[in-house]
Amino acid sequence: MDYEYAPLRLPSNVDRLTAAAQLAIQAEFSGWELARVRLYRDGTRQVVLRRRVVHQPQPGLSY
């Protein structure tokens, strides 16, 4: 399976609950899933999200 990745950097002033809420919104509406989280000494988090690459075209919007 092919995946596309989106690296994010969360600053130290973002607490764990807020970070979890932001990532849950991305997962629900954009199809991302959590691939990796690294917590650094200064309190920042490096998050890597992934989702499957869809090789078939998506249907267009109609009015």
C-alpha positions as CSV (number, residue, x, y, z in Angstrom):
1,M,0.0,0.0,0.0
2,D,1.1,3.5,-0.8
3,Y,0.9,6.2,1.9
4,E,1.3,9.9,1.8
5,Y,2.8,11.6,4.9
6,A,2.3,14.9,6.6
7,P,4.9,16.0,9.2
8,L,3.7,18.4,11.9
9,R,5.5,20.3,14.6
10,L,3.5,21.2,17.7
11,P,5.0,23.9,19.9
12,S,5.6,23.3,23.6
13,N,2.6,25.6,24.7
14,V,0.1,23.1,23.1
15,D,-1.0,20.7,25.8
16,R,-1.6,17.0,25.3
17,L,-5.4,17.3,25.3
18,T,-5.4,20.1,22.7
19,A,-3.0,18.2,20.5
20,A,-5.2,15.1,20.7
21,A,-8.3,17.1,19.7
22,Q,-6.5,18.7,16.7
23,L,-5.3,15.3,15.5
24,A,-8.7,13.8,15.9
25,I,-10.3,16.5,13.8
26,Q,-7.7,15.8,11.0
27,A,-8.4,12.1,11.3
28,E,-12.1,12.4,11.0
29,F,-12.4,14.9,8.2
30,S,-9.3,14.3,6.1
31,G,-8.6,10.6,6.6
32,W,-5.3,11.0,8.4
33,E,-4.0,8.5,10.9
34,L,-1.2,8.8,13.5
35,A,2.0,7.2,12.3
36,R,4.6,8.6,14.8
37,V,4.9,11.0,17.7
38,R,8.2,12.2,19.2
39,L,8.4,14.4,22.3
40,Y,11.5,16.5,22.6
41,R,13.1,17.9,25.8
42,D,12.0,21.4,25.1
43,G,8.3,20.2,25.1
44,T,7.7,20.3,21.3
45,R,6.2,17.3,19.6
46,Q,7.0,16.1,16.1
47,V,3.9,14.3,14.7
48,V,3.8,12.3,11.5
49,L,0.4,11.6,10.0
50,R,-0.3,9.2,7.1
51,R,-3.2,8.3,4.8
52,R,-3.6,5.9,1.9
53,V,-3.0,7.3,-1.5
54,V,-6.1,6.9,-3.7
55,H,-5.2,6.2,-7.3
56,Q,-8.7,6.6,-8.7
57,P,-10.1,10.0,-9.4
58,Q,-12.5,11.5,-6.9
59,P,-16.0,12.5,-8.2
60,G,-16.3,16.2,-8.8
61,L,-18.8,18.5,-7.2
62,S,-22.0,19.3,-8.9
63,Y,-24.3,22.3,-8.3
